[in-house]
Amino acid sequence: MKLPAEFVGRIEEIGAGRAEPPPARDAATVVVLRDHDRHGLQAFMLRRARSMAFAPGAYVFPGGSVDARDGEAELAWSGPSPAEWAAAFGASETVARELVCAAVRETFEETLVLLAGPTAGTVVDDTRGDAWEADRQALLDRSQSFGGFLDKRGLVLRSDLLRPWAHWITPKIEPRRYDTRFFVAAIPDGQRARDVSTEADQVAWVRPAEAAERAWAGELAMLPPTLATLTELAEYATVADVLAARREVVAYEPTAEIVDGEAWLVLPEDVAHFYPTG
């Protein structure tokens, strides 16, 4: 994958040890899925606003960086434990707990889809209304922690509604780097994914195969992890099939090289075919 010319200098600087790559921040991304009567399996995507510093104009899944308070111990929790998530993602229990919380929090902040319920076996069926929006805004401006939000509403985080899917690390040449774990989840009955994110200017439910094809054709801008995930999901017919898939999560971190004076992103061999060249 060819990179803009300005990356040549950065590749040289990092390669020579004259510049240090920034640390990668822990982050979580959730592919929210549904079964459509006519279109089959669909995933919810957002197009990042062109004013954004990172990946402007790219189609992405809901998600974002871990917040310092995401790992609050008093958080009500149901489903696989942080230890089980740590094993799935190759992380410490602390980081795993933060990742799951960030996944649920960021999905609510960006779509109003909430993977939590009044009890360990139920889920909120509707998040529309002024009170929910006020809570969302309080999470966004960090005046309320995620644990505080759940406690105030008497809700239990439903980690059993999530499944581990993938792990991608931003290349060292990027000025903003993320160590991102990908989750998949079905949208709960009664809930609706909405266009509420200030970081996005467009949202859509897409068929994974169709979205991947449009990316290959240059019609949709996507980062390699997004396209790889859509291509993988295109192999499944229903949400139940996706959630039942057995996944061994492997960390992928693309590298960069200079070839004949031009900068190129080099993808891991077993996922390189998911992304068009040029």
C-alpha positions in Angstrom: 0.0 0.0 0.0 1.6 3.2 -1.2 2.0 6.0 1.4 2.1 9.8 0.9 5.6 11.2 0.1 5.9 12.9 3.5 6.3 9.5 5.1 9.7 8.9 3.5 11.5 11.2 5.9 9.7 9.7 8.9 10.6 6.2 7.9 14.2 7.2 7.5 14.3 9.0 10.8 12.8 6.1 12.8 14.9 3.6 11.0 18.1 5.4 11.8 17.1 5.9 15.4 16.9 9.7 15.2 13.2 9.6 16.0 11.2 7.6 18.5 7.7 6.3 17.5 5.0 7.4 19.8 3.6 4.8 22.2 0.4 3.1 21.1 -2.6 3.9 23.2 -4.9 1.0 24.2 -8.2 1.2 22.3 -11.3 -0.8 21.6 -13.5 -1.1 18.5 -16.9 -2.8 18.3 -18.5 -4.2 15.1 -22.2 -3.9 15.9 -24.1 -6.4 13.8 -27.7 -7.1 12.8 -29.6 -9.5 10.6 -31.7 -7.7 7.9 -34.7 -9.4 6.4 -33.6 -8.6 2.8 -29.9 -7.8 3.0 -28.8 -10.4 5.5 -25.8 -9.7 7.8 -25.1 -6.1 8.2 -22.5 -4.0 10.2 -22.9 -0.5 11.5 -20.2 2.0 10.2 -19.4 5.6 10.6 -17.5 7.9 8.3 -15.0 10.0 10.2 -15.4 13.7 9.7 -12.8 15.2 7.3 -11.8 17.6 10.1 -10.5 14.7 12.3 -6.8 14.5 12.8 -6.7 10.7 12.5 -8.1 8.9 9.4 -10.3 11.8 8.1 -13.0 10.6 5.7 -12.4 6.9 6.5 -15.3 4.5 7.2 -14.8 2.9 10.7 -16.6 0.9 13.4 -17.5 2.6 16.7 -14.7 2.8 19.2 -11.9 4.8 20.7 -9.2 5.0 23.3 -9.4 3.6 26.8 -10.2 6.2 29.5 -8.2 6.2 32.7 -11.4 5.4 34.7 -12.6 2.5 32.5 -11.2 -0.1 34.8 -13.0 1.0 38.0 -13.2 -2.1 40.2 -16.7 -1.4 41.6 -18.3 -1.6 38.1 -21.2 -4.2 37.9 -20.1 -6.9 35.5 -21.7 -10.0 34.0 -20.2 -12.5 31.6 -16.6 -13.6 30.9 -14.2 -12.2 33.5 -11.3 -9.8 32.9 -9.0 -12.9 33.2 -10.8 -14.6 30.3 -10.7 -11.5 28.2 -7.0 -11.1 29.0 -6.4 -14.7 27.7 -8.3 -13.9 24.5 -6.5 -10.7 23.7 -3.0 -11.4 25.2 -3.3 -8.6 27.7 -3.1 -8.1 31.4 -6.3 -8.4 33.4 -6.2 -4.7 34.1 -6.0 -3.8 30.4 -8.5 -6.4 29.5 -11.0 -4.9 31.9 -10.4 -1.4 30.6 -10.8 -2.7 27.0 -14.2 -4.2 27.6 -15.4 -1.1 29.4 -14.1 1.1 26.7 -15.8 -1.0 24.1 -19.2 -0.7 25.7 -18.7 3.0 26.7 -17.5 4.1 23.2 -20.2 2.2 21.4 -22.8 4.0 23.6 -21.2 7.4 23.1 -21.0 7.0 19.3 -24.2 5.1 18.5 -26.4 5.0 21.7 -26.2 1.2 21.5 -25.7 0.0 25.1 -24.5 -3.5 26.0 -25.8 -3.4 29.6 -29.0 -4.2 31.4 -30.8 -4.0 34.8 -29.7 -7.6 35.6 -27.0 -10.0 34.5 -29.5 -11.6 32.1 -31.3 -8.6 30.6 -30.4 -5.7 28.4 -31.7 -2.1 28.1 -34.3 -2.1 25.3 -34.3 1.6 24.4 -31.8 4.4 24.9 -33.7 7.2 23.2 -34.7 10.3 25.1 -33.3 13.4 26.8 -32.1 11.6 29.9 -30.1 9.1 27.9 -28.6 11.9 25.8 -27.6 13.8 29.0 -25.8 10.7 30.2 -24.1 10.3 26.9 -22.9 13.9 27.0 -21.6 13.5 30.5 -19.5 10.6 29.4 -18.2 12.5 26.4 -17.1 15.5 28.5 -15.7 13.1 31.2 -17.8 14.7 33.9 -19.1 11.2 34.6 -17.2 8.0 34.6 -18.6 4.9 32.9 -18.8 3.1 36.2 -20.6 6.1 37.7 -23.1 6.0 34.8 -23.9 2.4 35.2 -24.2 2.7 39.0 -26.5 5.7 38.7 -28.8 3.8 36.4 -28.5 0.5 38.2 -27.1 -1.3 35.2 -24.8 -4.3 34.8 -22.2 -4.4 32.0 -22.9 -7.4 29.8 -19.5 -8.6 28.7 -21.2 -11.9 27.5 -22.7 -9.9 24.6 -19.2 -9.3 23.2 -16.9 -11.6 21.4 -13.1 -11.1 20.7 -12.4 -10.7 17.0 -9.0 -9.1 16.1 -6.0 -7.1 17.3 -4.3 -4.4 15.2 -1.5 -2.0 16.2 -0.9 1.2 14.3 2.4 1.3 12.4 5.4 3.0 14.1 5.6 5.7 11.5 2.2 7.2 12.4 2.2 10.2 14.7 -1.0 8.8 16.4 -0.8 5.2 17.3 -3.4 2.8 18.8 -3.2 -0.7 20.2 -6.7 -1.7 19.2 -8.7 -4.8 20.1 -11.7 -5.5 17.9 -14.9 -6.9 19.3 -18.1 -8.1 17.6 -21.6 -7.8 19.1 -25.3 -8.1 18.1 -27.4 -5.0 18.5 -29.8 -5.7 21.4 -33.5 -6.1 20.6 -35.4 -2.8 20.8 -32.3 -0.6 20.5 -31.4 1.5 17.5 -28.0 2.6 16.3 -28.1 6.4 15.7 -26.1 9.1 14.1 -25.0 10.9 17.3 -21.2 11.0 17.0 -19.6 14.4 16.6 -16.6 12.6 15.1 -18.6 11.3 12.2 -20.5 13.0 9.3 -22.3 9.9 8.0 -23.4 6.5 9.3 -24.8 3.4 7.5 -25.6 -0.2 8.0 -23.6 -2.1 5.3 -23.3 -5.6 4.0 -19.7 -6.6 4.8 -19.0 -8.1 1.3 -20.5 -5.0 -0.5 -18.6 -2.5 1.7 -15.3 -4.4 1.1 -15.9 -4.5 -2.6 -16.6 -0.7 -2.7 -13.4 -0.2 -0.8 -11.4 -2.3 -3.3 -13.0 -0.1 -6.0 -11.8 3.1 -4.3 -15.4 4.2 -3.5 -15.0 4.0 0.3 -11.9 5.0 2.2 -10.9 2.4 4.8 -7.9 1.6 6.9 -6.5 -2.0 6.5 -7.9 -3.3 9.8 -11.4 -2.2 8.8 -11.2 -3.8 5.4 -9.7 -7.0 6.7 -12.5 -7.3 9.3 -15.3 -6.7 6.7 -13.7 -9.3 4.4 -13.6 -11.8 7.2 -17.2 -11.1 8.2 -18.4 -11.5 4.6 -17.8 -15.3 5.1 -20.7 -15.5 7.6 -24.4 -15.5 6.8 -25.9 -14.4 10.2 -25.1 -12.7 13.4 -25.3 -16.0 15.2 -22.7 -17.5 12.9 -20.3 -14.6 13.7 -20.8 -14.9 17.4 -20.3 -18.6 17.3 -17.0 -18.4 15.3 -13.9 -19.6 17.1 -11.2 -17.0 16.8 -7.5 -17.1 17.7 -6.7 -13.4 18.0 -3.3 -12.5 16.6 -1.7 -9.1 16.9 -1.0 -7.5 13.5 1.3 -4.5 13.2 2.0 -3.3 9.6 5.5 -2.0 8.9 6.8 0.6 6.4 9.6 0.5 3.9 11.2 2.8 1.3 11.3 1.2 -2.2 12.9 3.2 -5.0 12.5 6.4 -3.0 8.8 5.9 -2.3 7.2 5.0 1.0 5.2 1.8 1.2 3.1 0.2 4.0 3.8 -3.5 4.3 0.9 -5.5 5.7 1.3 -8.8 7.5 1.4 -11.6 4.9 -1.8 -13.4 5.9 -4.0 -10.3 5.7 -2.3 -8.4 2.8 -4.7 -9.8 0.3 -7.6 -8.0 2.1 -6.4 -4.6 0.9 -6.0 -3.2 -2.6 -2.5 -2.1 -3.7 -1.6 1.1 -5.5 
